[in-house]
Amino acid sequence: MNRTQLPKDTTVLVTGISGFLGGHVALQLLQQGYRVRGSMRAMRSAPEIGSRFQPFAKSLSFVEADLDQDLCWTKAIEGCDYVIHTASPFPSGAVRDAAGLIRTAREGTLRVLRAAHSRKVQRVVLTSSIAATNHGGALHSARRTGPTLRANGQPLTTNPRHWPNAPHGRSPNKTIFLSP
């Protein structure tokens, strides 16, 4: 199906709409006629974020969802056809707890994937940015392996071949592959 054939009532959840990447993704979707629901950690940011998309106010809504919380993601995804996951913790300064930052990014992504699966969305797009490589500790060995997790009864694993390429080797946004 090409873009011109998509129904006008197609809704896309953009996680992390208040971020640089999420905001640009949302704008592109709105310009193409999609309805966008943007997730943010706190709804107090909604008026400011909404003002950035003023011409598209009727096609834009917001939902509060935190990467560290389970229950909010099912509600956030309810009624969405697609999900574009751009949300990730982004510290404004030096990282005091790199493991916690990575855990939030990894577990938050899994929460979004599980909720998307339970709500039977048509497609999920995972993103990352160069910012994922800006913080962390010493370079880790390429032999390190991540946990094997389950999604829809199929293995969900991280690809350790990509880890050593990050300057610190501990990117919170590792490449994730779903096995057929």
C-alpha positions in Angstrom: 0.0 0.0 0.0 1.5 3.3 -0.9 1.2 6.5 1.2 -1.5 8.1 -0.9 -3.8 5.1 -0.3 -3.5 5.2 3.5 -6.8 6.1 5.2 -7.0 9.5 6.8 -7.9 7.9 10.2 -4.5 6.1 10.5 -3.0 6.8 13.9 0.7 6.5 14.6 2.1 6.6 18.2 5.4 8.5 18.3 7.1 7.8 21.5 9.3 10.6 22.8 7.6 13.3 20.8 9.2 16.0 22.9 12.7 14.9 21.8 14.5 16.1 18.7 14.0 13.0 16.6 10.5 12.3 17.8 9.4 15.9 17.0 10.7 15.6 13.5 9.1 12.2 12.9 5.8 13.5 14.2 6.0 16.6 11.9 6.7 14.5 8.9 3.7 12.2 9.7 1.4 15.1 10.3 2.4 16.7 7.0 1.6 13.5 5.2 -1.9 13.4 6.7 -1.5 10.9 9.5 -3.0 11.3 13.0 -0.3 11.3 15.6 -0.4 10.4 19.2 2.7 11.5 21.0 4.0 10.0 24.2 5.7 12.0 26.9 6.8 11.4 30.5 4.7 14.2 31.9 1.6 15.8 30.4 2.7 19.2 31.8 4.8 19.5 28.6 1.8 19.0 26.3 1.0 22.7 25.8 4.5 23.6 24.9 5.0 20.6 22.6 1.6 21.1 21.0 2.4 24.7 20.1 5.2 23.4 17.8 2.5 21.6 15.7 -0.2 24.3 15.7 -1.3 23.9 12.1 -2.0 20.2 12.9 -3.7 20.5 16.2 -6.8 18.5 15.1 -4.6 15.5 14.1 -2.4 15.5 17.2 -3.0 14.1 20.7 -0.8 13.3 23.7 -0.5 10.5 26.2 1.5 10.2 29.3 3.8 7.1 29.2 7.1 6.5 31.1 9.7 4.0 29.9 10.0 2.7 33.5 6.3 1.9 33.8 4.5 -1.1 32.4 0.8 -0.2 32.5 0.9 3.1 30.6 2.0 1.6 27.3 -1.1 -0.5 26.6 -3.2 2.6 27.0 -0.8 4.7 24.9 -1.0 2.2 22.0 -4.7 1.6 22.2 -6.3 2.5 18.8 -2.9 3.0 17.0 -2.2 1.4 13.7 1.6 2.0 13.9 4.3 2.8 16.5 7.5 4.7 15.9 9.6 4.3 19.0 12.0 7.3 19.4 11.9 7.6 23.2 15.1 7.0 25.1 16.5 8.5 28.2 18.7 11.5 27.3 20.7 12.9 30.2 21.5 16.7 30.1 24.9 16.2 31.7 27.3 13.6 33.0 25.7 10.2 33.5 25.9 9.0 37.1 24.3 5.6 36.6 25.1 4.3 33.1 23.6 0.9 33.9 20.4 2.5 34.9 20.2 4.6 31.8 20.8 1.5 29.6 18.3 -0.5 31.6 15.6 2.1 31.2 16.2 2.3 27.4 16.3 -1.5 27.0 13.3 -2.3 29.3 11.3 0.7 27.9 11.7 -0.6 24.4 10.6 -4.0 25.5 7.5 -2.5 27.2 6.6 -0.7 23.9 7.1 -3.9 21.9 5.0 -6.0 24.2 2.2 -3.4 24.3 2.3 -3.1 20.5 2.1 -6.9 20.2 -0.8 -7.1 22.6 -2.7 -4.4 20.7 -1.8 -6.0 17.3 -0.4 -2.9 15.7 0.5 -3.3 12.1 4.2 -2.3 12.4 6.7 -1.0 14.9 9.7 1.1 13.9 12.6 1.3 16.4 15.0 4.2 16.0 18.2 5.3 17.6 20.5 8.3 17.3 24.1 9.2 17.6 23.2 10.5 21.1 23.1 6.8 22.2 26.8 6.7 22.0 27.6 9.9 23.9 27.8 8.5 27.4 29.1 5.4 29.1 32.1 3.5 30.4 35.0 1.5 29.1 34.7 -0.5 25.8 33.4 -3.9 26.3 34.5 -7.1 24.6 32.7 -8.2 21.4 32.2 -11.6 23.0 29.6 -10.1 25.4 26.2 -11.5 24.8 22.9 -10.0 25.7 19.9 -11.8 27.3 17.6 -13.8 25.1 14.1 -12.6 25.5 10.8 -13.8 24.1 8.3 -11.9 22.0 5.3 -13.7 20.5 7.0 -17.1 21.3 10.0 -16.2 19.1 13.5 -15.4 20.2 14.2 -11.7 20.7 18.0 -11.1 21.0 20.4 -8.3 20.8 23.1 -8.4 18.2 26.5 -8.2 20.0 28.4 -7.6 16.7 27.1 -4.0 16.8 28.1 -3.3 20.4 31.8 -2.7 20.0 31.2 -0.1 17.3 29.8 2.3 19.8 32.6 4.5 21.3 31.8 3.1 24.8 30.4 -0.2 23.7 27.3 0.2 25.9 24.8 1.9 23.7 21.3 1.7 25.3 19.9 1.3 21.8 21.5 -1.9 20.6 20.3 -3.4 17.4 17.4 -5.8 18.0 16.5 -8.6 15.6 13.3 -10.7 15.7 13.9 -14.2 14.6 11.4 -15.6 12.0 
